[in-house]
Structures are given as C-alpha cells and as structure tokens.
Amino acid sequence: MRSRALESDGPHRAYEVEIVGQPETRRRIDVAWGEDEGRRLGAWLLWSSLLTVGLVVVLYTLARLTR
C-alpha cells in the first residue's frame, strides 16, 4: 500500500491511498485532526526520540566497555 498526504483546509487531513501497481484502488481518505491529536503526536515524538538517543548512548557505552 502507498499513501501520500494531500493539501487540505480546516481540521481534517486528507490522504490518497492505493495498492501499489493498481491505480483503480486509489481512494481519498479524510481524517479528523484536532488539537488533542497534535499534542499527543508531539509528546509521542519527544519520548520516542529521547528513548532512541538513550538506547544509542547505552549501546555506545557497552561497545566501549567491551573493547
């Protein structure tokens, strides 16, 4: 499956979704997007980034200690 964001106005986000190689399956999907979802996405991105950086630091430290 392939999707891409479309230009949209207002509180809805629009996406075009299709099965790769089958253009007859192309559909436009509108998703309601409020302030709450934006806040949750921002929090998720922050925590996942911190966790990823933390894991990289731990792995780097382990690699240095096992030398």
PASEBA-1860 file (N, C-alpha, C; in nm, 3 decimals):
! residues 67
1> MRSRALES> 0.084/-0.117/0.000/0.000/0.000/0.000/0.088/0.123/0.000 ~ 0.038/0.228/-0.060/0.108/0.354/-0.067/0.010/0.464/-0.029 ~ 0.058/0.559/0.048/-0.027/0.673/0.083/0.056/0.801/0.072 ~ -0.014/0.910/0.049/0.052/1.041/0.048/-0.046/1.145/0.098 ~ 0.008/1.242/0.169/-0.074/1.350/0.223/-0.114/1.445/0.111 ~ -0.237/1.492/0.116/-0.288/1.590/0.020/-0.306/1.724/0.089 ~ -0.310/1.828/0.012/-0.339/1.960/0.066/-0.482/1.961/0.119 ~ -0.501/2.014/0.239/-0.636/2.019/0.295/-0.651/2.143/0.382
9> DGPHRAYE> -0.773/2.186/0.398/-0.803/2.303/0.480/-0.882/2.258/0.604 ~ -0.870/2.336/0.710/-0.951/2.309/0.827/-0.898/2.197/0.915 ~ -0.987/2.141/0.997/-0.944/2.042/1.097/-0.926/1.901/1.041 ~ -0.943/1.882/0.912/-0.929/1.748/0.853/-0.800/1.738/0.774 ~ -0.739/1.622/0.782/-0.623/1.593/0.698/-0.669/1.495/0.592 ~ -0.618/1.510/0.472/-0.659/1.424/0.361/-0.540/1.344/0.311 ~ -0.567/1.218/0.280/-0.464/1.128/0.228/-0.518/1.056/0.106 ~ -0.428/1.024/0.014/-0.463/0.943/-0.101/-0.395/0.808/-0.079
17> VEIVGQPE> -0.474/0.701/-0.080/-0.425/0.567/-0.050/-0.453/0.477/-0.170 ~ -0.354/0.392/-0.205/-0.375/0.297/-0.314/-0.286/0.176/-0.294 ~ -0.322/0.066/-0.356/-0.237/-0.052/-0.361/-0.139/-0.030/-0.474 ~ -0.012/-0.052/-0.447/0.094/-0.025/-0.544/0.068/-0.106/-0.671 ~ 0.074/-0.038/-0.785/0.056/-0.103/-0.914/-0.088/-0.121/-0.956 ~ -0.183/-0.074/-0.873/-0.325/-0.086/-0.907/-0.393/0.050/-0.888 ~ -0.379/0.140/-0.985/-0.434/0.275/-0.969/-0.587/0.277/-0.952 ~ -0.656/0.171/-0.991/-0.802/0.169/-0.974/-0.843/0.156/-0.828
25> TRRRIDVA> -0.748/0.125/-0.740/-0.778/0.113/-0.596/-0.757/0.246/-0.523 ~ -0.720/0.353/-0.593/-0.690/0.481/-0.530/-0.815/0.539/-0.462 ~ -0.799/0.580/-0.337/-0.909/0.639/-0.260/-0.858/0.761/-0.183 ~ -0.944/0.858/-0.163/-0.912/0.974/-0.080/-0.974/0.950/0.058 ~ -0.892/0.965/0.162/-0.936/0.942/0.299/-0.922/1.074/0.375 ~ -1.031/1.119/0.438/-1.028/1.238/0.523/-1.028/1.195/0.668 ~ -0.935/1.251/0.745/-0.920/1.215/0.885/-0.937/1.341/0.969 ~ -1.027/1.335/1.067/-1.044/1.449/1.158/-0.919/1.462/1.244
33> WGEDEGRR> -0.866/1.583/1.255/-0.742/1.606/1.328/-0.761/1.726/1.417 ~ -0.765/1.703/1.547/-0.788/1.812/1.640/-0.663/1.851/1.716 ~ -0.679/1.947/1.802/-0.568/1.997/1.885/-0.513/1.885/1.973 ~ -0.601/1.801/2.022/-0.562/1.692/2.111/-0.469/1.592/2.041 ~ -0.500/1.558/1.917/-0.416/1.463/1.843/-0.278/1.523/1.816 ~ -0.272/1.651/1.785/-0.144/1.717/1.762/-0.057/1.717/1.887 ~ -0.119/1.739/2.001/-0.046/1.739/2.127/0.006/1.599/2.159 ~ -0.078/1.497/2.137/-0.035/1.359/2.163/0.076/1.317/2.069
41> LGAWLLWS> 0.067/1.356/1.943/0.173/1.323/1.847/0.304/1.389/1.888 ~ 0.299/1.514/1.929/0.419/1.584/1.974/0.483/1.515/2.094 ~ 0.400/1.474/2.190/0.452/1.404/2.309/0.513/1.270/2.270 ~ 0.447/1.197/2.180/0.500/1.068/2.136/0.633/1.085/2.065 ~ 0.644/1.185/1.978/0.770/1.210/1.908/0.882/1.246/2.004 ~ 0.852/1.327/2.106/0.953/1.365/2.205/1.003/1.242/2.281 ~ 0.910/1.163/2.336/0.951/1.046/2.415/1.022/0.941/2.330 ~ 0.975/0.918/2.209/1.041/0.818/2.125/1.181/0.864/2.085
49> SLLTVGLV> 1.199/0.993/2.062/1.332/1.045/2.029/1.426/1.032/2.148 ~ 1.377/1.066/2.267/1.460/1.052/2.387/1.499/0.907/2.411 ~ 1.406/0.816/2.393/1.433/0.674/2.411/1.536/0.625/2.309 ~ 1.524/0.667/2.185/1.618/0.626/2.081/1.758/0.677/2.112 ~ 1.771/0.803/2.149/1.902/0.859/2.183/1.959/0.787/2.304 ~ 1.875/0.758/2.403/1.920/0.686/2.521/1.973/0.548/2.487 ~ 1.904/0.477/2.400/1.950/0.344/2.360/2.082/0.351/2.283 ~ 2.098/0.451/2.200/2.225/0.468/2.127/2.338/0.493/2.226
57> VVLYTLAR> 2.315/0.575/2.327/2.418/0.603/2.428/2.454/0.475/2.504 ~ 2.354/0.397/2.543/2.379/0.271/2.614/2.459/0.176/2.526 ~ 2.421/0.159/2.401/2.494/0.069/2.312/2.637/0.118/2.287 ~ 2.654/0.246/2.273/2.789/0.302/2.254/2.874/0.275/2.377 ~ 2.817/0.296/2.494/2.889/0.272/2.620/2.927/0.125/2.632 ~ 2.834/0.036/2.602/2.865/-0.108/2.607/2.975/-0.146/2.510 ~ 2.973/-0.087/2.391/3.076/-0.117/2.293/3.212/-0.068/2.341 ~ 3.217/0.046/2.405/3.344/0.099/2.455/3.398/0.016/2.572
65> LTR> 3.307/-0.037/2.656/3.347/-0.116/2.771/3.396/-0.255/2.734 ~ 3.349/-0.309/2.623/3.388/-0.444/2.582/3.513/-0.446/2.498 ~ 3.575/-0.335/2.477/3.699/-0.329/2.397/3.813/-0.391/2.468
END
